[in-house]
Amino acid sequence: MRTIAVFILMFVAAAVATAQNEQSPIVERNFAYLDWTLPNLDGSGRTNLRTFAQGKKLVMVVYWAPWCHNWEHDRDFVQSLFEKYKNNGFAVIGVGEYDSVSKMRDHVKSFKLTFPFVYESDNSADREKTVHFSQRREAGDMRKWGSPWYVFLEPGKMTKSGEILSQPVFVVNGELIREEAEKFIREKLGLAADGSAAARAKTNDVVEPCKETVSPMVTKIKP
């Protein structure tokens, strides 16, 4: 038994050592980000993104899946950004992908996420059928699942009508680099630089690339 335990510990250590994260910088991409109207996760109707953005200074759209550990790595930080800057014209909206609505709702409730959520897909089989898939491909994101994926919108620069909401747009093809993200948000909101941001930012831990969980256990599909 001791030999088996030692082997397991060595295997876990090796996996951690070779794990790769998906942190990515905020970059401006010249593609047409499309307006959307999607069902609210709480069942209260539908949200149109152009309407949602009205009156805001900066909107962060985050695409996520409840089983994705890359999203888990960012989740609490995203919530903290929302809480910190929501009174300064900053808004966050989550777009759920690739899992059942019930699991998305359980995730939001369990982790006490208070920004609004909608969902685009509720089945992993629809991955390549989603607008999310095609839009992030246009933005240069070649990951299989694309969770999390961020789009930053400046409502003052958005179109007033039509299918195209904004072009170009700032995106993050992976996890946020925390100090950079907060600096970017403060600049777009017209806030002074926060000298304590570097000290306050959590360590960007290394995590494995996002894989879909196919059962309640920790079994995942290889990307």
N, C-alpha and C positions, 0 to 999 in steps of 0.2 A: 504493500500500500504506500509506503514511504517513497519507493521508487516512482510510482505512478504520480504521486503528488508533486515530486520534484520535476518530473517531466512536464506536467501541466503548467507549473510555474515558469519553467524555461520557455514553453511554447507561448505563454501569454506575454512574457517579457520580450520575446523575439517579435511578436506581432506588434507590440507597442513601438518597438524600435524601428520597425520598417513601415509603420503607418504613414500615410500621406494625408495632409489636410487639403482643403480646397479654398483657402483664403485668397482673395482676389482684390485688386485695387479698384477704386471708383474710376471709370473711364467713360469718355463721351463717345458714343457710337452713332453714326449717321444712318439710322434706319427709321422707318415710320412705325412708331408705337401706336397701336390702334386703341380707340375708345372701346369700352365694353360695358355691358349691363349683365350682372350675374346675381344668382340667388343668394340672399343672406344666409349665413350658416345657422343663425338662430331661428330661421323660419319666418322672419318678419317681412317678407317681400323681396324686393330686388334693389340693387344699388347700381347706379350709373356713375362711372368714374369721373366724367367731366363735371357732373353735378356735384359729386362728393368733394371735388377739389376747389369748388368755388369758395372764395373768402380765405383760402389758406395761402401761406407763403411757400411751403414746400411739402410735397406729398411723397412718402416712401411706400411703394407697393412691394410687398414681399410674397413670393410664391414659395410654398412650403408643403411638406407631407408629414403627417404625424409620426410615421415610423422612422423618419430620417434623423440619424444622429448628428449630421452636419447642421441641420436646423436646430436640434437640441443645444448645440454649442453656441448658437447665436440667440436663442429664444429669450433668455433673461435679459440680455443686453438690449435687444430690440424693445422689450417692455420698459426697460429703464429709460431709454431714449424718449419713448412716447410720453412717459410720465414727466420727464424733466422739461420737455420742450413743447408740450401740447398747448400751453398758454402763450406761446410765442409764435403761433401760426404754423406749427409743424403737425402733420397728420400721418398716421400709419394705417394701412389697410392690408390685411392678409388674404391671399388667394389660395385656398386649399386645393390640393391635387392628389390624385392617385390612391385614394383610400375612401372608405365609406364615410358618409356624413356623420354617422353616430360616433365613429372613432375620432373624427375631427372635433366634434363637440366635446367629447370626453377629454381630449387633449387640452382644449382651451379652458375648460372648467378646472381640470386638475392643476394646471399651472397658473391659474388666476390671471389670464391674459385679458386685458381690458380694452384694447383697441378693436375696431370692428373687423369682421371676417366675412368673406364670401367664398364660394367655391366654384371651380370651373369643371372639374372632373371628379368622379367618385369611384373610379375603377382603374387599376394599374394597366389594364389592357388598352386603355385609351391614350396612352402616353404620346404616341406619334400623331394622334388625331387632334390634339389640343392646340389652341392658338399659342399658348405658353411655349410649347415645343418649337413651333415655327419661328416665333419672335426671338427666343433666345438663340436659336441657330443664326438668325440674322445678326445678332449682337456678338457672335463669335464664341458662344458657349457650346462646346462640343461634349459636355458631360452627358451621361445617359439619362439621368433623372432631373437634374437641374434644380435641386433643392438644397439650400435656399437660392433664390435668384431675386435680385433687387432692381427696381426701376425707380429713379428719382425724377419727379415731375415738378416743374416750376409753373404754377397755374398762370402767372402773369405772361408766360411765353407760350401757353397752349393755344391751339386753335379754338375758335368759338363754336364751330359746328363741323360736321362731317366725320368720316370714318377715321381719319388720321387725327390723333390727339396731340402728338408732339414729335418733332423731328428737327435736330438730333435729340438724343436723350442720354442722360448719365445712367450707367448700369453697373452692377457688381455681379460678375459671373462666378459666384461662389460665396464663401463666408466673408463677413465684414472684417476689415482690419480696423480694430476698434478706435484707436486714437485718430486715425485718418477719417473714419466715418463721422466721429463727433466734431472734428475740426471742420469738415465739409458742411455739416448741418448748421453749425454756428455761423459760418460765413454766409450761407444762403439765407439765413434768418436775419442777418444784419447784426449779429451779436458779437461783442468783443471776444478776442481770443481767450480761451480758458487755460490759464497757466497751470492748473492742477490736473488737466486732462490726462497727461502722461502718467502721473502718479496714481490716478484713480482707475485708469484702464486696467482690466484684468489681463492676465497673461493669455496670449493667443495659443491655447493648447493645441497640440497636434492631434487630429482625429482622422479616422479612416474615411475615404470617399464614400458618399452616400449610396447605400444599397437598399433595395426593398426588402422588408420583413415579410415572409410568406406565412408565418404562423406566430402565435403568441410567444413562442420561444425565440432564441436569439439566432435563428437560421436566416441567412440572407442570400439573395441572389447576387452572384458575382457580376460587376458592371461589365 
